[in-house]
Amino acid sequence: MFSQAIVRTPCKDFAKGITTASELGAAEYELMLTQHAAYVQALRDRGLTVDVLDPEEAFPDAHFVEDVAVVVPEVAAITNPGAASRNAETAKITDALSKYRKLEYITAPGTLEGGDVLLVGKHFFIGLSDRTNKEGASQLGAIMEKYGYTWTAVPVPEGLHFKCSVNWVGGKTLLVTEDFAQCPELEGYELLIVDKAEDYASNVLLINDTFIMPAGFPKTRALLETLGKDIVELNMSETRKMDGALTCLSLRF
């Protein structure tokens, strides 16, 4: 069960962040603030206490706080983002996290972003992507092994991060895109495969027996309904325009 979350309010220049989704149109600041506030309220409605950090005007991607840390009950690992423009964001999260956890660090030449890290029980899947390399994955694995966790590295052939395509939805069940339907590293898990047209909806948050999912993906909602949990839909249009999704907007612990 989660009891705490950390988020950061998007800055006025958030639309200047890194994105490949230009075909979705320009992101709008006021609408982003409205959608972000709804996201924060959804976490609070699930019983979480939410620390809302101030915007970082020099770092337009800084509201994607999940990428700069990996948090478990025993420790928080501060990452080393693979996008050079985001490296300095790690210094902006340490004060917020140090109140709650001992800190350890991923260091160069390792790169790691939290969007590539999925925890299922006591096992980490660490995506090897354009943002996370083998050295970064190995460093995180070594940190977490000290606390009784295991890990597997998984190549990410498509998408920005591993969790763009694979997310835990309870027990031994994963919600995955078609690109990961035959992934050998996921053998032994039950896979719910998202329709290709709804790939974005594979990024779902399971918060204390409730699924928070992006609005407008009925086929994915039907898959989740088979699991018997409450479902909350949020409009994620402006986050999506910046290559972001539900998981990357918060650190949950």
N, C-alpha and C positions, 0 to 999 in steps of 0.2 A: 504494500500500500504506500502511495506517495502522500506526504504531508506538506511538502515545501516545493516551491519553484522559484526560479530566478528568470526574469525577462528584462528586456531593455526596450524602451520606447524608440521607435524609428526616428531618425533625424530628418530634418527638412530636405536634405540632399540624398535621401535613401535611394531615389531613382537613378543616382549616378553610380550605384554599386555594380558589381559584376553580373552580367546576364547574357544568356544566349537566346532568350525568349522574345526577341524584338517583334515577332509576328503577332504577339498578343497585345501590342499597343503600349503606349506610355503609361507608367504607373502614376497614380494620383495620390498626393500626400494626404489630403484630408480624408479621403476614403480609406487609405491605409491606416490612419490613426483610428478611425471608427472600427475597422475590422480587427485591428490589434487589441483595442479595448474589449471587444466581444470575446476574443480569445482569452484574455486575462480573466474576464468574468466567468468564462466556462471552466477554467481551472479552479477558481474560487468556489464555484457552485459544486464542484466535486470534492470540496473540503480542504483544498490546499491553501496554505498561506503563501502569498506571492510577493516577493521583493521586486519592485519595479525600478530598474536603474534608469538614470538620466540618459538622454540621447548623447551620442558621441558624434559631434558634427564633422570631425575629421575622418570618420570611418563609416561610410554609408552602408556597409554590410554588417555593422556591429550588432544590430538587433537580432541577427542569427546567432544567438549566444551558444547554441548547442555545439557549434563547430569549434569552440575554443576550450572546451573542457569535457571530460568524461567522469561522471560522478557515481560512486557506489557507496554503500554505508561506511566502508572503512577508509576511503581516500578519494581525493579528486585529482585526476591527472590533467595538468594544463597542457594543451596540445601545441603543436607547431604547424600552423596552417600552410597548406601547399600553395595557396595563392599569396604571392609576396605582399600584395597590398593589404593583407589581413594579418600579417605576422604580429604587428604591434597591438592588436586587439587583445592578445593574451594578458598583457599587463593591466588591462582595464577590467578584467574579471577576477583577478586574484584577491582583491580586498573583499569583494562580495562573497567569495567562496571560502576564504580563510576563516570566516566566522563559524563555519559549519564543519569543515573537513581539513585534515592534514593534506598538504599539497605535494605532488610530485610532478616532474616535468618531462616532456618529450623534447629532445634537443636535436639540432642539425648534426649529421645530414638527414636525420629522420624527419619526415613530414607526416602529419596526421590531422584530420578534421573529424569532429564528432559525428557528422552526418554519415560517415563510413563505419560507425561503430554501433552494433546492435547487441544488446545483452538479452539472452534467453536463459532464465534461471541463473546458473552460475557459469554459463558459457558465453564467451564473446565471439561473435562473427565480426571480423575486421575486413572491410572492403579495401582492395588495392585498386585505386582509381588515379585520376590525374591529380588528385589532392592528397592522397595518402600513399606512401611508398612502403616497400618491404621493411626498411629500417624503422620507420615510424611504427608500423604494426608490431614488429618484434619488441620495440621498446615498451609499447603499451602492454603487450602480452607479458613481458618480464615483470612489469610493475604489478599487474593484476594477479599473476601467479603467486606472488608473496602473500596474497590474501585469500588464496584458495580457489581462484578462478582458473578456468581453462580457456583456450582460444583457438580459432581457426581463421586463417587468412583466405579470403575469397576474391578472385578476380572480378572486376566490375567492367564488363564489356560495353555496357550502355548506361547513359545517365551520369549526372554529376557525382552523385554519392550512392553508396550501397542502399541506404534507406530511402532513396527515391524509388526503389524497386522491391525491397524486402522489409517487412515489419512483423513483429510478434503480436499475435492477437489472442494469446492465452494458451496454457498447456503446452502441447507439442505442435501447435498450429501456427503457420506463417502465412501472411497475405503477400503474394508475390506477383510480379508481372510475368508475361509469357517468356521474357528473356531469361528468367531464372527457373522456369518450370522443370528443366532438366539439369539443374546445377548439382554436380555430385557432392559438393560440400553440404548440401541441405538434405541429403539422404537420411531417412529415418524420421523426418518431420511430415506432418500432414500439410499439404500446400493448397491454399485457396487461390486460384489463378484468376487474376483480374483481366477482364476483357481488354483487348488492345486499345480500344477507343477510350478507355477509362484509366490508362496507366497512371495518371496523376493521383488517382484515388488510392493507389497502393500505399501511400504514406498516410497512415492512420495512427492516432494516439490511443492507447489503452490506459485510461486513468481511473483507477479504483472502480472497476467493473462497469465502466462506461466507455464506449468508443466515441472519440471525437474524430469526425471525418470531414473532408471538404464537401461543400454542398454541390448538388447537381450531377451526381453519379449513381443513378438508380440501380444499375447492375451490381455495383460493388456494395451498395447498401443491402441488397438482397442477399449477397454472400454473407455479410456480417450478421444479418438477422438470424441466420441459421445457428449462430453461437449463443443466442438467448440473452444478450446483454442490452442495456440501454444504448441508444445512439443519439448523438448530438451532431447536427450538421452546421458548419460555419462557412461563410463566404470567404474564400481565400484568393480572390481574383488578383489583388495587388501584390500579395506575397508571391503568387505564381509567376507574375510578370518578371520577378527578380530571381527566378530559379529557386525559390524557397517553398517550403511546405510546413505542415503542422509541427513536425518534430523539431525542426531547427529553430523555432521561435522561443524555446524555453529549455532550461535545465531543470529536471525533475528528480526529486530524491526524498 
